[in-house]
Structure formats: C-alpha cells, structure tokens
C-alpha cells in the first residue's frame, strides 16, 4: 500500500512538471563541422581544428609593472586606476562587466541581455570536489545593476563549461527570458517551462529590435571531469554572440583560442562596434600548447581586435572575481595586455573595466 501511494505521488509530481519549449535553429549555412571522438560519431569540431600559427607571441618580460594598476600583492587583488577613454562609437549599447565572462548588456531601446551569467561557484558536485581538494575559488562577482532586477529579455550562454554556465543560476533568473544556447545544450535545463533556443553557428534569433547571432569560436565542451570518460566530449556546441541593433554590432567572443574564425566573423559583420574579448586562461605549465589553443593570450586578443575592425575593445577573464584558471594571478593577463598594447602599437580603443563597472557605447 505504501509503495503504491509513493508511486502515485511521484507520478503526480512528474505530471506537474512543465516541459521546456526547445526550438532548434540550424540554417544550412551554419558551417558545422563534425568529428568521430573516441568512438562517438557526430561530435562537434572547430572549423580550423589544426590551426596553430599564432602571429605574435610575447616571450620575455611579458608582465612588467604598470602605473595604471594598483594591487595588494604582486598582480593580485588589483584595481585598474587608468584614465577612462572617451567613447566615440555611438553604438547604443550599455555594457556592465559582472566578472569573469559575465556581462549585462542593454540597448538604447531598453532590451536587456545577460551573457554567460555565473553568480556563484561551480555547480555541484564539482564545487564540492574543489572544496575537498583545496581547489581554486572566486570571490563573489559584482551584483546586477538595479535596473536589471526586472526580468531580462534574453540570456545567452557561450558553452557548457562550469565557469560559463551554472544550473543554479537558471532557477534564480527564471522562465521569463528567452534562453539562447548552443546546439546540444537544452538537456542540461530542468523541465520547468523554459523557452530554449538551440542554435548552430550563424543561426540568429530576433529579440525585439535586436538580432542575436550565434557565431563560431575555437574551443571545446564537456561537463564530466573524469579522465577517460568521453561520453559528453564535444556533445554540445560552443561559440560567441553578435548583437545587431540598427546597424550597430556588439561581439562577445566566448572562450576561444585565436584562429581564422575571427576573420570569417569580420567578413559577415565587421567592422564591429564593440568587442568583448577574452585575454586570460592561456597559461598552464602542465599543458601550455593546449591552453593557448583554446584561450587567447592578450596579444592574440589584440590581433583579433584588429582583424575584427573593433571600434572599441573591452577585455575580460582577469579580475578579483575570476577563478585564475591557468593564470598566475588575478590580474597577470591585464598586465600583459597593457604591455603588448604598447609593444604592438595597437590602435583599437581599449576600455579596461573593473568588475561592476558600466560603460555606454
């Protein structure tokens, strides 16, 4: 009798679950590339999978002191104190950097977007495992601006990795926004009535008067961090986002290494008005070649900015609320960026933010 009642209760609870609405957007021009990975067919692959010809590499004295950064200890717990550049793009985007890869973007018409929001540590059980192993942890990221307390119009995720996608955050954000995600991503959402758009490279979705495009990146995906278990390797796609509004564009690159995909994006959308480009997590003593393959160095990001025709560049990935994955300290990447900016005589307007800063373009 007890078992029958328990089964009845579970059945009723399952019936109360509101199924997600999943819309797959995959145009024929998406240029998806598939590969056979450890016996699994049709796994996603980078467009330029064998690329390794980096135009510029800093080899010595890459982290000189900078008068523009004040730190509590060498390159650690820092504040950028440099003079803010004047904004001349007139692009109509307001950008708030929340830390690591998380951004809040608002258009002139008031549409609100969250990109890669992660407001806590990693999801369980990885969070638990890191606590047991004394792994790396971040400080609390900056809170959303007051005007973002009302539901946002869309939430975009670049890929499935824990530092870019936290399942607990979905419950906090709720079911009101559209969720724009890479292909193979929707299965990670609980069945609670979310509107999920799975997108292939170069697919797009209209949100108000803004067209949101999903574009390639040079990276990879997985959620299972156990050696020799390949079940989810590259099962979901990865990429970046282009917001296009009244002829103006904002590009979020996502986690990515440098490759010719930047030139491809420039051919379709360039010159880009606002570029949000990663500059961190390119260093690892254990696997330096792999880290750079999937994360841009500061000089890679500057080369990409030139190829994209960026009218403004906002770097991200460093910071007091970063996880410092592969980096020496919280702000080593920013020190290297400022150094290489001078070394390369870069002319892209560079807008360096501290976590929580807002800038209007």
C-alpha positions as CSV (number, residue, x, y, z in Angstrom):
1,X,0.0,0.0,0.0
2,X,2.8,2.4,1.0
3,X,4.7,1.7,-2.3
4,X,1.6,2.2,-4.3
5,X,1.0,5.6,-2.7
6,X,4.6,6.6,-3.2
7,X,4.5,5.7,-6.9
8,X,1.2,7.6,-7.3
9,X,2.8,10.7,-5.6
10,X,5.9,10.5,-7.9
11,X,3.6,10.2,-10.9
12,X,1.6,13.2,-9.9
13,X,4.8,15.3,-9.3
14,X,6.1,14.3,-12.7
15,X,2.8,15.3,-14.3
16,X,3.0,18.7,-12.7
17,X,6.4,19.4,-14.3
18,X,6.1,22.0,-17.1
19,X,8.1,20.8,-20.1
20,X,10.6,23.2,-21.7
21,X,9.9,24.6,-25.2
22,X,13.0,23.8,-27.3
23,X,13.5,25.4,-30.7
24,X,16.4,24.3,-32.8
25,X,17.7,26.9,-35.2
26,X,20.2,25.4,-37.7
27,X,20.5,27.1,-41.1
28,X,22.1,25.3,-43.9
29,X,24.9,27.9,-43.9
30,X,25.8,27.2,-40.3
31,X,29.2,25.5,-41.3
32,X,29.0,22.9,-38.6
33,X,32.0,20.5,-38.5
34,X,31.6,17.1,-37.0
35,X,34.2,14.5,-35.9
36,X,34.4,11.0,-34.5
37,X,35.6,11.4,-30.9
38,X,36.7,8.3,-29.0
39,X,34.2,6.1,-30.8
40,X,31.3,8.6,-30.6
41,X,30.1,9.8,-34.0
42,X,29.0,13.3,-35.0
43,X,30.7,15.3,-32.2
44,X,31.3,19.0,-32.9
45,X,34.7,20.2,-34.0
46,X,36.4,23.5,-34.5
47,X,36.3,24.9,-38.1
48,X,40.1,25.3,-38.1
49,X,40.9,22.3,-35.9
50,X,44.6,22.1,-36.8
51,X,45.4,25.8,-36.7
52,X,48.5,26.7,-34.6
53,X,50.1,29.6,-36.5
54,X,50.0,32.5,-34.0
55,X,51.0,35.9,-35.4
56,X,52.5,37.3,-32.2
57,X,53.9,35.7,-29.1
58,X,55.4,37.5,-26.1
59,X,58.4,35.5,-25.0
60,X,60.1,37.6,-22.3
61,X,59.4,40.4,-19.9
62,X,55.7,39.9,-20.5
63,X,54.5,41.2,-17.2
64,X,56.2,44.5,-16.4
65,X,54.8,46.8,-13.7
66,X,52.1,49.2,-14.7
67,X,51.4,52.6,-13.2
68,X,47.7,52.1,-14.2
69,X,47.1,49.1,-11.8
70,X,47.2,49.2,-8.0
71,X,47.5,45.8,-6.3
72,X,47.5,44.5,-2.7
73,X,50.2,42.0,-3.7
74,X,52.1,41.4,-7.0
75,X,49.5,41.2,-9.8
76,X,46.9,40.0,-7.2
77,X,43.8,41.7,-5.8
78,X,44.1,44.7,-8.0
79,X,42.2,47.8,-9.2
80,X,42.7,49.4,-12.6
81,X,43.2,53.1,-12.0
82,X,43.9,54.3,-15.5
83,X,42.0,57.2,-17.0
84,X,38.9,56.1,-18.8
85,X,38.9,56.6,-22.6
86,X,36.2,58.7,-24.2
87,X,33.6,56.7,-26.0
88,X,33.1,57.6,-29.7
89,X,31.3,54.6,-31.1
90,X,27.7,55.9,-30.7
91,X,26.6,52.2,-30.9
92,X,23.8,52.4,-28.4
93,X,24.9,49.6,-26.1
94,X,25.4,49.9,-22.3
95,X,27.8,47.2,-21.0
96,X,28.3,46.1,-17.4
97,X,31.0,43.7,-16.6
98,X,30.0,41.4,-13.7
99,X,33.2,39.5,-13.6
100,X,35.0,36.6,-15.4
101,X,32.8,36.2,-18.6
102,X,29.5,37.6,-17.3
103,X,28.0,40.7,-18.9
104,X,24.8,42.6,-18.7
105,X,24.0,44.5,-21.9
106,X,21.3,46.9,-22.5
107,X,20.3,48.5,-25.9
108,X,19.1,52.1,-26.4
109,X,15.6,50.8,-26.8
110,X,15.8,49.1,-23.3
111,X,16.2,45.5,-24.3
112,X,18.3,43.6,-21.7
113,X,20.6,40.7,-22.2
114,X,22.7,38.5,-19.8
115,X,25.7,36.8,-21.3
116,X,27.3,33.8,-19.5
117,X,25.9,34.7,-16.1
118,X,27.6,32.8,-13.3
119,X,26.8,34.3,-9.9
120,X,28.4,31.7,-7.6
121,X,31.0,28.9,-7.7
122,X,30.8,25.8,-9.9
123,X,27.8,23.6,-9.8
124,X,27.7,20.6,-7.5
125,X,29.5,18.1,-7.4
126,X,32.4,19.9,-8.9
127,X,32.0,22.7,-6.4
128,X,32.1,20.1,-3.6
129,X,35.2,18.3,-5.1
130,X,37.1,21.6,-5.3
131,X,36.4,22.3,-1.6
132,X,37.8,18.9,-0.7
133,X,40.9,19.3,-2.8
134,X,41.5,23.0,-1.9
135,X,40.9,24.0,-5.5
136,X,40.6,27.5,-6.8
137,X,37.6,29.6,-5.9
138,X,36.4,33.0,-6.9
139,X,35.3,36.0,-4.8
140,X,31.6,36.9,-5.3
141,X,31.0,38.6,-8.6
142,X,29.5,42.1,-8.9
143,X,25.7,42.2,-8.5
144,X,23.4,43.1,-11.3
145,X,22.6,46.8,-11.7
146,X,19.4,47.9,-10.1
147,X,17.6,48.3,-13.5
148,X,18.3,44.6,-14.2
149,X,16.2,43.5,-11.3
150,X,13.3,43.2,-13.6
151,X,13.4,40.1,-16.0
152,X,15.9,40.4,-18.8
153,X,14.7,39.7,-22.4
154,X,17.3,37.0,-23.2
155,X,20.0,35.0,-21.6
156,X,22.9,33.7,-23.8
157,X,25.4,31.0,-22.9
158,X,28.5,30.5,-25.0
159,X,29.2,26.9,-23.9
160,X,28.6,24.3,-21.3
161,X,31.8,24.7,-19.1
162,X,31.1,25.2,-15.4
163,X,32.6,28.7,-15.3
164,X,30.2,29.9,-18.0
165,X,27.1,28.0,-17.1
166,X,25.7,27.4,-13.6
167,X,22.5,25.5,-13.3
168,X,21.6,27.1,-10.0
169,X,21.5,30.5,-11.8
170,X,18.8,29.4,-14.2
171,X,16.4,28.9,-11.3
172,X,17.2,32.4,-10.0
173,X,16.8,34.0,-13.4
174,X,13.5,32.2,-14.1
175,X,11.4,31.3,-17.1
176,X,10.6,34.8,-18.3
177,X,13.5,35.4,-20.7
178,X,14.4,33.6,-23.9
179,X,17.4,31.3,-23.4
180,X,19.8,31.3,-26.4
181,X,22.2,28.4,-26.2
182,X,24.5,26.3,-28.5
183,X,23.2,23.1,-30.0
184,X,23.1,20.1,-27.7
185,X,22.6,22.4,-24.7
186,X,18.9,22.1,-23.7
187,X,19.2,18.8,-22.0
188,X,21.0,20.5,-19.1
189,X,17.9,22.5,-18.2
190,X,15.4,21.1,-15.7
191,X,11.9,20.6,-17.1
192,X,10.3,23.8,-15.7
193,X,8.9,25.6,-18.7
194,X,12.0,27.4,-20.1
195,X,11.9,28.8,-23.6
196,X,15.2,27.5,-25.1
197,X,16.6,28.2,-28.5
198,X,19.4,25.8,-29.5
199,X,21.5,27.5,-32.2
200,X,24.0,26.4,-34.8
201,X,26.8,28.7,-35.9
202,X,25.5,31.6,-37.9
203,X,21.9,31.0,-36.7
204,X,20.1,34.0,-35.5
205,X,17.1,34.9,-33.3
206,X,15.1,38.2,-33.2
207,X,14.7,39.7,-29.7
208,X,12.7,42.9,-30.0
209,X,14.6,45.1,-32.5
210,X,17.9,43.3,-31.9
211,X,19.1,40.3,-34.0
212,X,21.2,37.9,-31.9
213,X,23.6,35.8,-34.0
214,X,25.5,32.8,-32.7
215,X,29.0,32.6,-34.3
216,X,32.0,30.3,-34.2
217,X,34.7,30.1,-31.5
218,X,37.8,27.9,-31.3
219,X,37.2,25.9,-28.1
220,X,35.6,22.6,-26.9
221,X,32.9,21.4,-24.5
222,X,32.3,18.9,-21.7
223,X,30.8,18.7,-18.2
224,X,32.2,15.4,-17.0
225,X,35.7,15.9,-15.4
226,X,36.7,12.3,-15.1
227,X,39.7,11.0,-17.1
228,X,39.0,8.7,-19.9
229,X,35.2,9.2,-19.8
230,X,34.3,10.7,-23.2
231,X,30.5,10.4,-23.2
232,X,29.9,14.1,-23.3
233,X,33.1,15.4,-25.0
234,X,32.0,18.0,-27.6
235,X,28.5,16.7,-27.5
236,X,27.2,20.3,-27.3
237,X,28.5,23.2,-29.4
238,X,30.4,26.3,-28.3
239,X,30.6,29.8,-29.8
240,X,30.2,33.6,-29.4
241,X,27.4,36.1,-29.9
242,X,26.8,39.1,-32.1
243,X,24.1,41.6,-31.1
244,X,23.0,43.6,-34.1
245,X,20.8,46.6,-33.5
246,X,20.0,49.4,-36.0
247,X,23.2,48.7,-37.9
248,X,25.4,48.6,-34.8
249,X,27.1,45.5,-33.5
250,X,28.4,44.1,-30.3
251,X,30.5,40.9,-30.3
252,X,31.1,38.6,-27.3
253,X,33.8,36.1,-28.3
254,X,33.2,33.4,-25.7
255,X,36.0,31.2,-24.6
256,X,38.2,30.8,-27.7
257,X,41.7,30.4,-29.0
258,X,42.9,32.5,-31.9
259,X,42.1,31.1,-35.3
260,X,41.0,32.4,-38.7
261,X,37.4,32.3,-37.5
262,X,37.8,35.9,-36.4
263,X,38.4,36.9,-40.0
264,X,35.3,34.9,-41.0
265,X,33.2,36.8,-38.5
266,X,34.6,40.1,-39.7
267,X,33.6,39.3,-43.3
268,X,30.0,38.9,-42.2
269,X,29.6,41.6,-39.5
270,X,32.7,43.8,-39.4
271,X,33.8,46.3,-38.6
272,X,32.5,45.5,-35.1
273,X,31.4,48.5,-33.0
274,X,32.0,46.9,-29.6
275,X,34.2,43.8,-29.0
276,X,34.1,41.9,-25.7
277,X,37.3,39.8,-25.9
278,X,38.9,37.2,-23.5
279,X,42.5,37.7,-22.5
280,X,43.0,35.1,-19.8
281,X,43.5,31.4,-19.0
282,X,46.1,30.8,-21.8
283,X,48.8,29.6,-19.5
284,X,49.5,26.2,-18.0
285,X,52.8,24.6,-17.0
286,X,51.2,21.2,-17.5
287,X,49.7,21.8,-20.9
288,X,50.8,25.2,-22.4
289,X,50.0,24.3,-26.0
290,X,46.5,23.1,-25.3
291,X,45.7,26.1,-23.1
292,X,46.6,28.6,-25.8
293,X,44.8,26.6,-28.4
294,X,41.5,27.2,-26.7
295,X,42.2,30.6,-24.9
296,X,43.5,33.8,-26.5
297,X,46.6,35.4,-25.0
298,X,46.4,39.1,-24.6
299,X,48.4,39.6,-27.8
300,X,46.1,37.1,-29.6
301,X,43.1,39.2,-28.5
302,X,44.7,42.4,-29.8
303,X,45.4,40.7,-33.2
304,X,41.8,39.5,-33.3
305,X,40.5,43.0,-32.4
306,X,42.4,44.4,-35.4
307,X,41.1,41.7,-37.7
308,X,37.5,42.3,-36.5
309,X,37.9,46.0,-37.1
310,X,36.8,46.7,-33.4
311,X,35.9,50.3,-32.8
312,X,36.1,49.5,-29.1
313,X,37.6,46.6,-27.1
314,X,36.6,45.5,-23.6
315,X,38.9,42.7,-22.2
316,X,37.6,40.1,-19.8
317,X,38.7,37.0,-18.0
318,X,41.0,38.6,-15.5
319,X,39.8,40.1,-12.2
320,X,39.3,39.7,-8.5
321,X,36.2,37.5,-9.2
322,X,37.9,35.3,-11.7
323,X,38.9,31.7,-11.0
324,X,42.5,32.3,-12.3
325,X,42.3,29.1,-14.3
326,X,45.7,28.7,-15.9
327,X,46.8,32.3,-15.0
328,X,49.5,33.2,-12.5
329,X,47.4,35.7,-10.6
330,X,44.1,37.6,-10.7
331,X,45.5,40.4,-13.0
332,X,48.5,38.9,-14.7
333,X,46.6,38.9,-18.1
334,X,45.8,42.6,-17.7
335,X,49.4,43.5,-17.1
336,X,50.4,41.5,-20.2
337,X,47.7,43.2,-22.2
338,X,48.8,46.7,-21.4
339,X,52.4,45.8,-22.1
340,X,51.6,44.2,-25.5
341,X,49.2,47.0,-26.4
342,X,52.3,49.3,-26.4
343,X,54.6,46.8,-28.0
344,X,52.3,46.2,-30.9
345,X,51.4,49.9,-31.2
346,X,47.8,48.8,-31.2
347,X,45.3,51.5,-32.2
348,X,42.0,49.8,-31.2
349,X,40.4,52.0,-28.4
350,X,40.9,49.9,-25.2
351,X,38.3,50.2,-22.4
352,X,39.6,48.4,-19.3
353,X,36.9,47.8,-16.6
354,X,36.9,46.8,-13.0
355,X,34.2,44.3,-12.0
356,X,30.9,46.1,-11.7
357,X,31.8,48.9,-14.0
358,X,29.3,50.1,-16.6
359,X,30.2,51.8,-19.8
360,X,27.9,53.2,-22.5
361,X,29.0,53.0,-26.2
